[in-house]
């Protein structure tokens, strides 16, 4: 019994050590939401089970209740850097302008990142 319990705990710890639930959320207060909805796009999409990375219309965000917050929770491998952008619509010309302090790097690389 004790061995089974320890094996179960070890398996759960091993699983949670290699994948994480990540919530992408954006507050759209004061913004007009596109008729095509809100999306998030990035290099995490394939790892989360979506068809392609950087596909602007395949990862829709859902409005949280009656708030102006739109979000999605995805399960992606841990210990990796992921880049992403929010898209107000379904095309990249609808993508956000990322403030300099939130950008991946330099040279006008206007993309957010998480690790």
C-alpha positions in Angstrom: 0.0 0.0 0.0 2.8 2.4 1.0 4.7 1.6 -2.2 1.7 2.2 -4.4 1.0 5.5 -2.7 4.6 6.6 -3.1 4.6 5.5 -6.8 1.4 7.6 -7.4 2.9 10.7 -5.7 6.2 10.3 -7.7 4.2 9.9 -11.0 2.2 13.1 -10.2 5.3 15.0 -9.3 7.0 13.8 -12.5 4.0 14.8 -14.7 3.7 18.3 -13.1 7.4 18.9 -13.4 7.3 18.7 -17.2 4.0 20.4 -18.1 2.3 23.5 -16.7 -1.1 25.1 -17.1 -0.6 28.6 -18.3 -3.3 31.3 -18.4 -3.0 33.9 -21.1 -5.3 36.8 -20.1 -5.7 40.4 -21.4 -7.8 43.2 -20.0 -9.6 44.9 -22.9 -11.3 47.7 -20.9 -12.0 50.7 -23.1 -11.2 48.8 -26.3 -13.6 47.7 -29.1 -13.6 44.0 -29.5 -13.4 42.7 -33.1 -16.4 40.8 -34.4 -13.9 38.0 -35.0 -13.1 37.8 -31.3 -9.9 37.9 -29.3 -7.1 35.4 -29.9 -3.6 34.7 -28.7 -0.9 33.6 -31.1 2.6 32.3 -30.4 5.2 29.6 -30.6 3.4 27.6 -27.8 0.4 26.7 -29.9 1.6 23.3 -31.3 2.8 22.3 -27.8 -0.7 23.1 -26.5 -2.3 21.0 -29.2 -3.3 23.6 -31.8 -2.5 23.0 -35.5 0.3 25.5 -36.1 2.5 28.0 -34.2 1.9 31.6 -34.9 -1.5 31.0 -36.4 -3.5 34.1 -35.6 -7.0 32.7 -35.5 -6.7 29.2 -34.0 -6.5 30.0 -30.3 -9.5 32.0 -29.2 -9.8 33.8 -25.9 -13.0 33.6 -23.9 -14.6 36.5 -22.0 -14.5 36.0 -18.3 -18.1 36.5 -17.2 -19.2 40.1 -17.7 -15.7 41.6 -17.3 -13.5 43.0 -20.0 -10.9 40.2 -19.4 -10.4 37.6 -22.1 -8.4 34.5 -21.4 -7.5 30.9 -22.1 -5.7 28.2 -20.1 -3.3 25.9 -22.0 -1.1 23.0 -20.9 2.4 23.4 -22.3 5.8 21.9 -21.5 7.7 23.5 -18.6 11.2 25.0 -18.6 10.9 26.6 -22.0 10.6 30.2 -23.2 7.5 30.9 -25.2 6.7 34.0 -27.3 3.2 35.3 -27.9 1.0 38.2 -28.9 -2.7 39.1 -28.3 -4.8 39.6 -31.5 -8.0 41.6 -31.4 -9.5 39.9 -34.4 -8.2 36.9 -36.4 -5.4 38.4 -38.6 -1.9 39.6 -37.7 -2.6 43.1 -38.7 -5.0 43.1 -35.7 -2.2 42.2 -33.3 -1.3 44.4 -30.3 1.6 46.8 -30.2 3.7 45.5 -27.3 5.2 48.1 -25.0 9.0 48.1 -25.0 9.3 47.0 -21.3 7.3 43.8 -22.1 9.1 42.8 -25.3 11.3 39.8 -26.0 14.4 41.7 -26.8 15.5 44.5 -28.9 15.6 45.6 -32.6 11.8 46.2 -32.6 11.0 42.6 -31.7 7.5 43.5 -30.6 6.5 40.1 -29.0 5.8 39.2 -25.4 7.4 36.2 -23.7 7.0 33.8 -20.7 9.3 31.3 -19.2 
